[in-house]
Amino acid sequence: MDLKLTNKIAVVTGASKGIGLAVVRELSAEGAHVVAGARTVDSLRGLPRVSPVGLDLGQKDGPAQLVQRALEEHGRVDVLVNNLGAVKLRLQGFLGTSDEEFEWAMQFNFFSTLRATRAAIVPMLKQGAGAIVNVASVNAFFQPDAGTIDYGAAKAAVVNLTKTLSQEFASRGIRVNAVSPGPVSTDLWLGKEGVAETVAKATGTDPETARKNVLASIGGLATGRFTTPEEVAALVVFLASERAANIAGSNYVIDGGLIKTT
């Protein structure tokens, strides 16, 4: 299927690993030119049609700098993928999660998305067209415990922003959608200081046992496995394409059957 992304200009945040890197590769494979931002960009070097930009997207001016780089190099922005995000497990629950920790989660997961969108939507309005895809999380609405309470609140804000922006701008040619992954085989779950390792240390088990216990505690995955970054990327890139031209304000779940209700 031709997604009609050849020579489109895409900006991707949090682009150096996991879902972000998979999105960059998929967009490039579809013929798009990608301006890819992350703190470290070694993994992005040498990829075809990819311009790596090393910067801190958690800083207030970081997202705007990344979008400006795309405008300077290509004169337009057709696609924005807001992938930047991070989670820290709050094993002490709500009462053990400070204002500062909530603020960190909001800055990293919500305000980075807000700022990149604000920067990209202005040139998109001038063009009369554009597609924005926000990577949210099932934690935005599926919250089995308090371990990700601040992260879930931030991602819920991302979903709400997605729907609000869609209502305001879809009639002007800009589609805004979200993708909400469940557990994905990335560093967030499986890497150093990820969910599995953090829970293992707290419970005195090994990371593999901790991973199985966490999944069992939230109801398990119907498919029996994690989603891969490439599977999330395929959905993101489809939503960014003209094949999804009448999809706006939607939030697509890709979770291996974690959510059991509609």
C-alpha positions as CSV (number, residue, x, y, z in Angstrom):
1,M,0.0,0.0,0.0
2,D,1.4,3.4,-1.0
3,L,1.0,5.7,1.9
4,K,1.7,8.7,-0.3
5,L,4.4,10.0,2.1
6,T,7.2,10.3,-0.5
7,N,9.0,13.7,-0.1
8,K,6.8,14.7,2.9
9,I,8.6,16.4,5.7
10,A,8.2,14.8,9.1
11,V,9.4,15.8,12.5
12,V,9.8,13.1,15.2
13,T,10.6,13.8,18.9
14,G,12.2,11.2,21.1
15,A,13.6,9.7,18.0
16,S,16.8,7.8,19.0
17,K,15.4,4.6,20.3
18,G,12.3,2.4,20.9
19,I,9.1,3.6,19.3
20,G,10.6,6.8,18.1
21,L,13.5,5.1,16.2
22,A,11.0,2.7,14.7
23,V,8.8,5.6,13.5
24,V,11.8,7.3,11.9
25,R,12.8,4.2,10.0
26,E,9.2,3.6,8.9
27,L,8.8,7.1,7.6
28,S,12.1,7.0,5.8
29,A,11.1,3.7,4.2
30,E,8.0,5.4,2.9
31,G,10.1,8.1,1.3
32,A,9.6,10.9,3.8
33,H,12.4,13.2,4.9
34,V,12.6,13.0,8.6
35,V,14.0,15.6,11.1
36,A,14.6,13.5,14.1
37,G,15.3,15.0,17.5
38,A,16.8,13.4,20.7
39,R,19.5,14.1,23.2
40,T,21.8,11.5,21.6
41,V,21.6,10.8,17.9
42,D,24.2,8.2,17.2
43,S,21.5,5.6,16.3
44,L,20.1,8.0,13.7
45,R,23.3,8.7,11.8
46,G,23.5,7.3,8.3
47,L,19.7,6.5,8.0
48,P,18.5,7.6,4.5
49,R,16.6,10.9,4.3
50,V,17.0,11.4,8.1
51,S,18.5,14.6,9.6
52,P,19.5,13.9,13.2
53,V,19.2,16.8,15.6
54,G,20.8,16.5,19.0
55,L,19.0,18.7,21.6
56,D,17.1,18.5,24.9
57,L,13.4,18.4,24.1
58,G,12.6,18.7,27.8
59,Q,13.8,22.3,27.7
60,K,11.1,24.9,26.9
61,D,12.6,26.0,23.6
62,G,13.8,22.5,22.5
63,P,10.6,21.5,20.6
64,A,10.5,24.8,18.7
65,Q,14.1,24.5,17.8
66,L,13.5,21.1,16.3
67,V,10.6,22.3,14.2
68,Q,12.6,25.4,13.1
69,R,15.3,23.0,11.9
70,A,12.8,21.3,9.6
71,L,11.6,24.7,8.3
72,E,15.1,25.8,7.6
73,E,16.1,22.6,5.8
74,H,12.9,21.9,3.9
75,G,10.6,25.0,4.2
76,R,7.6,23.1,5.5
77,V,6.4,20.5,8.0
78,D,3.8,18.0,6.9
79,V,3.9,15.5,9.7
80,L,4.7,15.8,13.5
81,V,5.1,12.7,15.6
82,N,5.2,13.5,19.3
83,N,6.9,10.5,20.8
84,L,9.0,12.0,23.6
85,G,8.0,10.5,27.0
86,A,9.3,8.8,30.1
87,V,7.9,7.1,33.2
88,K,9.3,6.5,36.7
89,L,7.5,4.0,38.8
90,R,6.0,5.5,42.0
91,L,6.2,2.5,44.3
92,Q,5.0,4.6,47.3
93,G,1.7,5.4,45.6
94,F,-0.2,8.6,45.6
95,L,0.9,9.8,49.0
96,G,4.5,9.1,48.2
97,T,4.4,11.0,44.9
98,S,5.4,14.7,45.3
99,D,4.3,17.7,43.4
100,E,7.7,17.9,41.9
101,E,7.4,14.3,40.6
102,F,4.0,15.1,39.1
103,E,5.5,18.2,37.5
104,W,8.4,16.2,36.0
105,A,5.9,13.8,34.4
106,M,3.8,16.6,33.0
107,Q,6.8,18.5,31.6
108,F,8.4,15.5,30.0
109,N,5.2,13.8,28.7
110,F,2.7,16.6,28.1
111,F,4.4,20.0,27.8
112,S,6.9,18.6,25.3
113,T,4.0,17.5,23.1
114,L,2.2,20.8,23.6
115,R,5.3,22.9,22.7
116,A,6.2,20.9,19.6
117,T,2.6,21.1,18.4
118,R,2.4,24.8,19.0
119,A,5.5,25.2,16.9
120,A,4.4,22.9,14.0
121,I,0.8,23.9,13.7
122,V,1.6,27.5,12.6
123,P,3.4,26.4,9.4
124,M,0.8,23.7,8.9
125,L,-2.0,26.3,9.0
126,K,-0.2,28.3,6.3
127,Q,0.1,25.2,4.2
128,G,-3.5,24.3,4.8
129,A,-2.6,20.7,5.6
130,G,-0.7,18.6,8.2
131,A,-0.9,15.5,10.3
132,I,0.0,15.2,14.0
133,V,0.3,11.9,15.8
134,N,0.7,11.9,19.5
135,V,2.1,8.8,21.3
136,A,0.0,8.5,24.4
137,S,-0.4,5.3,26.5
138,V,-3.1,3.0,27.8
139,N,-2.1,4.4,31.2
140,A,-4.1,7.5,30.2
141,F,-7.3,5.5,30.9
142,F,-6.3,2.1,32.2
143,Q,-4.8,2.6,35.6
144,P,-4.7,-0.6,37.7
145,D,-2.5,0.9,40.5
146,A,-0.8,4.0,41.6
147,G,2.6,3.0,40.3
148,T,2.3,5.2,37.2
149,I,-0.1,7.8,38.6
150,D,1.8,10.9,37.4
151,Y,2.6,9.3,34.0
152,G,-1.0,8.3,33.5
153,A,-2.3,11.8,34.3
154,A,0.2,13.3,31.8
155,K,-0.8,10.9,29.1
156,A,-4.5,11.5,29.8
157,A,-3.7,15.2,29.2
158,V,-2.1,14.3,25.8
159,V,-5.3,12.4,24.8
160,N,-7.5,15.3,25.8
161,L,-5.3,17.7,23.9
162,T,-5.4,15.5,20.8
163,K,-9.2,15.6,20.8
164,T,-9.4,19.3,21.5
165,L,-6.9,20.3,18.8
166,S,-8.7,18.0,16.3
167,Q,-12.0,19.8,16.9
168,E,-10.3,23.2,16.4
169,F,-8.1,22.5,13.4
170,A,-9.5,19.5,11.4
171,S,-11.7,21.8,9.3
172,R,-8.5,23.7,8.4
173,G,-6.7,20.7,7.0
174,I,-4.8,19.5,10.1
175,R,-5.6,16.1,11.5
176,V,-4.5,15.2,15.1
177,N,-4.7,11.7,16.3
178,A,-3.2,9.6,19.1
179,V,-1.8,6.1,19.5
180,S,-2.0,4.4,23.0
181,P,0.4,1.5,23.3
182,G,0.2,-1.0,26.1
183,P,3.4,-2.8,27.1
184,V,6.0,-2.5,24.4
185,S,9.4,-4.2,24.2
186,T,11.5,-1.1,24.8
187,D,13.8,0.2,27.5
188,L,10.8,1.6,29.3
189,W,9.8,-1.9,30.2
190,L,12.9,-4.0,29.7
191,G,15.9,-1.7,29.9
192,K,18.1,-0.6,32.8
193,E,15.9,1.0,35.5
194,G,12.8,0.0,33.4
195,V,9.6,-1.3,34.9
196,A,10.8,-4.9,35.2
197,E,14.1,-4.1,36.8
198,T,12.6,-1.5,39.2
199,V,9.9,-3.9,40.4
200,A,12.4,-6.7,40.7
201,K,14.6,-4.7,43.0
202,A,11.6,-3.7,45.1
203,T,10.2,-7.2,45.5
204,G,13.5,-9.2,45.6
205,T,13.0,-11.1,42.4
206,D,14.7,-11.2,39.0
207,P,13.5,-8.9,36.2
208,E,11.9,-11.7,34.2
209,T,9.8,-12.9,37.2
210,A,8.9,-9.3,38.0
211,R,7.8,-8.7,34.4
212,K,5.5,-11.7,34.5
213,N,4.1,-10.7,37.8
214,V,3.3,-7.2,36.7
215,L,1.6,-8.4,33.6
216,A,-0.4,-10.9,35.5
217,S,-1.5,-8.3,38.1
218,I,-3.0,-6.1,35.3
219,G,-4.8,-8.9,33.6
220,G,-2.3,-10.3,31.2
221,L,-2.0,-9.9,27.4
222,A,-4.4,-11.8,25.2
223,T,-1.7,-12.3,22.5
224,G,0.8,-13.5,25.1
225,R,3.5,-11.1,24.1
226,F,4.6,-7.4,24.2
227,T,3.9,-5.2,21.2
228,T,7.0,-4.4,19.2
229,P,8.1,-0.8,18.4
230,E,7.8,-1.6,14.7
231,E,4.1,-2.5,15.2
232,V,3.4,0.8,16.9
233,A,5.4,2.6,14.2
234,A,3.3,1.1,11.5
235,L,0.1,2.4,13.1
236,V,1.6,5.8,13.7
237,V,2.8,6.2,10.1
238,F,-0.5,5.1,8.7
239,L,-2.3,7.7,10.7
240,A,0.2,10.3,9.5
241,S,-0.5,9.4,5.9
242,E,-3.1,10.4,3.4
243,R,-4.6,6.9,3.6
244,A,-6.0,8.1,6.9
245,A,-7.3,11.4,5.5
246,N,-10.7,11.3,7.3
247,I,-9.4,10.0,10.7
248,A,-9.3,12.9,13.2
249,G,-9.4,13.1,16.9
250,S,-9.1,9.4,17.4
251,N,-7.0,7.4,19.9
252,Y,-6.0,4.0,18.7
253,V,-5.1,1.3,21.2
254,I,-2.4,-1.2,20.4
255,D,-1.9,-3.3,23.6
256,G,-1.9,-7.0,22.8
257,G,-5.4,-7.4,24.2
258,L,-4.6,-5.9,27.6
259,I,-7.8,-3.8,27.7
260,K,-10.7,-6.2,28.1
261,T,-13.5,-3.8,27.7
262,T,-14.5,-1.4,25.0
